[in-house]
Amino acid sequence: MAEETARRTTAAARRAADDGEGQQLLPLAWGGMEGLIRANQTLIDRTSELSRAWLACWQEQFAEGMELAREVLDRQGTSVRSSLERLNAQASQSAELTSGMVDGYLAPLRESAGKAAEQTTGPAA
């Protein structure tokens, strides 16, 4: 897109030179105030055209940059989402494993504690 803007600017400059407007930039060689006025007007017009071309170029560059940034953020979001899903699945598996291990360790202790309580309360009754 920026290349197209550069081509349009170059083409406009060539047309101005071909039309003879470029000669207006040398009014002192013509020796007249009218030439000076035309030269200044041409310079202002060409400067305005160049400013518009630069503005269009920078707007295109900005738009392309924003689009690229959106794509990068979308990809990063997808990557982060999948990473968080994997992390959540691993945390769930780890919690289940830990719960199973704790139950495995506590079950024999509960049985022992229950037997001890029965033995303690049994003869006293």
N, C-alpha and C positions, 0 to 999 in steps of 0.2 A: 504494500500500500504506500509506503514512504517512497518507494522507487517511482511509483506513478506520479506522485506529487512533484518529485524532482524533475521528471520528464516534462510535466506540464509547465513548470517554471522555466526550464531551459527553452522549451518551445516558444513561450511568450517572449523571452528575451531575444530569441532569434528573429521572431516576427517584428519586434520593435526595431531591430537593426536593419532588417530588410525593408521596412517601411520608410526608412530615412529618419525616424525619430531619434536615432542614436546621434545624428548630426546635430541635433538641438542641444546636445550636451557641450558643444563647443561654441557658445554664442559669441565669445570675444573675437573669434576668427571672422564672424559675420559683421561684427562691429555695430550692433544695434540693441536697444533696450528691449525691443520686441522679441528678439532672439533669446535674451536673458530670461524674460518672462516665460517663454515657451520651454526653455531648458529647465527652469525651476519647476514648472508644472509637470513636465515629463518625469523629472527626478522624483517628485512627490508621488505621482501615479505609480511609477515602477517600485518605489519603496513600499507603497500600500499593497501592491500585488505581491511583492516578496513577503511582506508581513503576513498577508493572508495565506500564502503558500506555507510559510513556517508554522503558522497556527494550525492549519489543516494537518500538516505533517506531525506535529506534536500531539494533536488530538488523536490521530490514528495510532501513534505509538502508545499513548496512554490507554486507549481502548484495548489494544492488543496486550499490553501489560496487565490490565485488569482481568482480561479473559484468561490469560495464562495463570495469574494468581488464583483465580477461582478454581481452575483445573487442579492446580497443585494442592489447594486446600481440600478439594473434594477427595483427591487421592489420599492425602494425609488423614482425613476424617475416616475414610474406609479402612485404612491401615490401623488407625487407633481403635476403631470400633471392633475389628476382628481380634486385635490384641487384647482388648478388654474382655471380649467374650471368652477367649481362651483362658485368660487369667481367672475369670469367674468360674469356669468349668474346673480348672485345676484347684481353686480354693474350695469348691464344693466337694470334690473328690478327697481332698486333704481333710476336710472337716468330717466327712463320712468315715474315713480311715481312722482318724483320731478318736471319733466316737466309738467305733468298733473296738479299738485298742483299750480305751478306758473301760468299756463294758466288759471286755475280756479280763482285765485286771481286777475289776471290782466284783464280778460275779463270785469268784472263789471267796473273797473277803466277806461278802454278804452271807454266803452259806456258812462260813466259819462263825460269823457273828451270830447268825440265827441259831446254830447248834449250841454255841456258848450260852446264848440267852435261854435256850430250852433247858440246858443242863443246870443253869443257875436257878431258874424259876421252878424247875421240876422237883428237886428234892425238898425245897422249902415248902411246897404246897402240901 
